Amino acid sequence: MNQEQEDFAAKLVLIEQEAKLVLEDLPPGVMRERLQHIITTASLLRARLDVASSVILPGQPPKNS
């Protein structure tokens, strides 16, 4: 992973952590469901970033360049 990808992954982790903290204090309802969606989305984005960074070989420009 390059520095930009690492920064993005770190921000996604922070989003997940903050959402989980807020989630603990919310009663069931729409806001709780939205926070669960945010947590899931951040987690999926991190997983895709990990896969993409391991598939793209460092030092090779993208094919569209």
FIKOLZA-1660 file (N, C-alpha, C; in steps of 0.1 Angstrom, whole numbers, plus 5000, padded with zeros to 4 digits):
% residues 65
   i   px   py   pz ch aa at
   1 5009 4988 5000  A  M  N
   1 5000 5000 5000  A  M CA
   1 5009 5012 5000  A  M  C
   2 5005 5022 4992  A  N  N
   2 5012 5035 4993  A  N CA
   2 5007 5043 5005  A  N  C
   3 5013 5055 5007  A  Q  N
   3 5010 5063 5018  A  Q CA
   3 4995 5068 5018  A  Q  C
   4 4991 5072 5006  A  E  N
   4 4977 5077 5004  A  E CA
   4 4967 5065 5008  A  E  C
   5 4969 5053 5004  A  Q  N
   5 4961 5042 5007  A  Q CA
   5 4961 5039 5022  A  Q  C
   6 4973 5040 5028  A  E  N
   6 4974 5037 5042  A  E CA
   6 4966 5048 5050  A  E  C
   7 4967 5060 5046  A  D  N
   7 4960 5071 5053  A  D CA
   7 4945 5069 5051  A  D  C
   8 4940 5065 5040  A  F  N
   8 4926 5062 5037  A  F CA
   8 4921 5051 5046  A  F  C
   9 4929 5040 5047  A  A  N
   9 4926 5028 5055  A  A CA
   9 4925 5032 5070  A  A  C
  10 4934 5041 5074  A  A  N
  10 4934 5045 5088  A  A CA
  10 4922 5054 5091  A  A  C
  11 4918 5062 5082  A  K  N
  11 4906 5070 5083  A  K CA
  11 4893 5061 5084  A  K  C
  12 4893 5051 5076  A  L  N
  12 4882 5041 5076  A  L CA
  12 4881 5034 5090  A  L  C
  13 4893 5031 5095  A  V  N
  13 4893 5025 5109  A  V CA
  13 4887 5034 5119  A  V  C
  14 4891 5047 5118  A  L  N
  14 4886 5057 5128  A  L CA
  14 4871 5058 5127  A  L  C
  15 4866 5058 5114  A  I  N
  15 4852 5060 5112  A  I CA
  15 4845 5048 5118  A  I  C
  16 4850 5036 5116  A  E  N
  16 4844 5024 5123  A  E CA
  16 4844 5025 5138  A  E  C
  17 4855 5029 5143  A  Q  N
  17 4856 5030 5158  A  Q CA
  17 4846 5040 5164  A  Q  C
  18 4846 5052 5158  A  E  N
  18 4837 5062 5163  A  E CA
  18 4822 5058 5161  A  E  C
  19 4819 5052 5150  A  A  N
  19 4805 5047 5148  A  A CA
  19 4801 5037 5158  A  A  C
  20 4810 5028 5162  A  K  N
  20 4808 5017 5171  A  K CA
  20 4806 5023 5185  A  K  C
  21 4813 5034 5189  A  L  N
  21 4812 5040 5202  A  L CA
  21 4798 5047 5203  A  L  C
  22 4794 5054 5192  A  V  N
  22 4781 5060 5192  A  V CA
  22 4769 5050 5192  A  V  C
  23 4771 5039 5185  A  L  N
  23 4761 5029 5184  A  L CA
  23 4757 5023 5197  A  L  C
  24 4767 5022 5207  A  E  N
  24 4764 5016 5220  A  E CA
  24 4754 5024 5228  A  E  C
  25 4753 5037 5225  A  D  N
  25 4744 5046 5233  A  D CA
  25 4730 5049 5226  A  D  C
  26 4729 5043 5214  A  L  N
  26 4716 5046 5207  A  L CA
  26 4706 5035 5209  A  L  C
  27 4693 5039 5211  A  P  N
  27 4683 5029 5211  A  P CA
  27 4680 5024 5197  A  P  C
  28 4673 5013 5196  A  P  N
  28 4669 5008 5183  A  P CA
  28 4662 5018 5175  A  P  C
  29 4664 5019 5162  A  G  N
  29 4658 5029 5154  A  G CA
  29 4665 5032 5141  A  G  C
  30 4661 5042 5134  A  V  N
  30 4667 5045 5121  A  V CA
  30 4682 5049 5122  A  V  C
  31 4685 5057 5132  A  M  N
  31 4699 5062 5134  A  M CA
  31 4708 5050 5137  A  M  C
  32 4703 5041 5145  A  R  N
  32 4712 5029 5148  A  R CA
  32 4714 5021 5135  A  R  C
  33 4704 5019 5127  A  E  N
  33 4705 5012 5115  A  E CA
  33 4715 5019 5105  A  E  C
  34 4715 5032 5105  A  R  N
  34 4724 5040 5096  A  R CA
  34 4738 5038 5101  A  R  C
  35 4740 5039 5114  A  L  N
  35 4754 5037 5119  A  L CA
  35 4759 5023 5116  A  L  C
  36 4750 5013 5117  A  Q  N
  36 4755 4999 5114  A  Q CA
  36 4758 4999 5099  A  Q  C
  37 4751 5006 5091  A  H  N
  37 4754 5006 5076  A  H CA
  37 4768 5013 5074  A  H  C
  38 4770 5024 5081  A  I  N
  38 4783 5031 5080  A  I CA
  38 4795 5022 5084  A  I  C
  39 4793 5014 5095  A  I  N
  39 4803 5005 5100  A  I CA
  39 4806 4994 5089  A  I  C
  40 4795 4989 5084  A  T  N
  40 4797 4978 5073  A  T CA
  40 4804 4984 5061  A  T  C
  41 4800 4996 5057  A  T  N
  41 4805 5002 5045  A  T CA
  41 4820 5004 5046  A  T  C
  42 4824 5010 5058  A  A  N
  42 4838 5013 5061  A  A CA
  42 4846 5000 5061  A  A  C
  43 4841 4990 5067  A  S  N
  43 4848 4977 5067  A  S CA
  43 4849 4971 5053  A  S  C
  44 4839 4971 5045  A  L  N
  44 4840 4966 5031  A  L CA
  44 4850 4974 5023  A  L  C
  45 4850 4987 5025  A  L  N
  45 4860 4995 5017  A  L CA
  45 4874 4992 5021  A  L  C
  46 4876 4990 5034  A  R  N
  46 4890 4986 5038  A  R CA
  46 4894 4972 5032  A  R  C
  47 4884 4963 5032  A  A  N
  47 4887 4950 5026  A  A CA
  47 4891 4951 5012  A  A  C
  48 4883 4959 5004  A  R  N
  48 4885 4961 4990  A  R CA
  48 4899 4968 4988  A  R  C
  49 4902 4977 4996  A  L  N
  49 4915 4984 4995  A  L CA
  49 4926 4975 4997  A  L  C
  50 4925 4966 5007  A  D  N
  50 4935 4956 5010  A  D CA
  50 4937 4947 4998  A  D  C
  51 4926 4942 4992  A  V  N
  51 4927 4933 4980  A  V CA
  51 4933 4941 4968  A  V  C
  52 4928 4953 4966  A  A  N
  52 4933 4961 4954  A  A CA
  52 4948 4964 4956  A  A  C
  53 4953 4967 4968  A  S  N
  53 4967 4970 4970  A  S CA
  53 4976 4958 4968  A  S  C
  54 4970 4946 4971  A  S  N
  54 4978 4934 4970  A  S CA
  54 4978 4929 4955  A  S  C
  55 4969 4933 4947  A  V  N
  55 4968 4928 4933  A  V CA
  55 4976 4938 4924  A  V  C
  56 4976 4951 4927  A  I  N
  56 4984 4960 4919  A  I CA
  56 4998 4960 4924  A  I  C
  57 5007 4957 4914  A  L  N
  57 5021 4956 4917  A  L CA
  57 5027 4969 4919  A  L  C
  58 5035 4971 4930  A  P  N
  58 5041 4984 4932  A  P CA
  58 5051 4988 4920  A  P  C
  59 5051 5000 4916  A  G  N
  59 5060 5005 4906  A  G CA
  59 5055 5004 4892  A  G  C
  60 5043 4998 4890  A  Q  N
  60 5037 4996 4877  A  Q CA
  60 5026 5007 4876  A  Q  C
  61 5027 5015 4865  A  P  N
  61 5016 5025 4863  A  P CA
  61 5003 5018 4859  A  P  C
  62 4992 5024 4862  A  P  N
  62 4979 5019 4858  A  P CA
  62 4979 5017 4843  A  P  C
  63 4971 5008 4838  A  K  N
  63 4970 5006 4823  A  K CA
  63 4965 5017 4815  A  K  C
  64 4957 5026 4822  A  N  N
  64 4951 5038 4815  A  N CA
  64 4960 5049 4814  A  N  C
  65 4972 5049 4819  A  S  N
  65 4981 5060 4819  A  S CA
  65 4988 5061 4805  A  S  C
% end
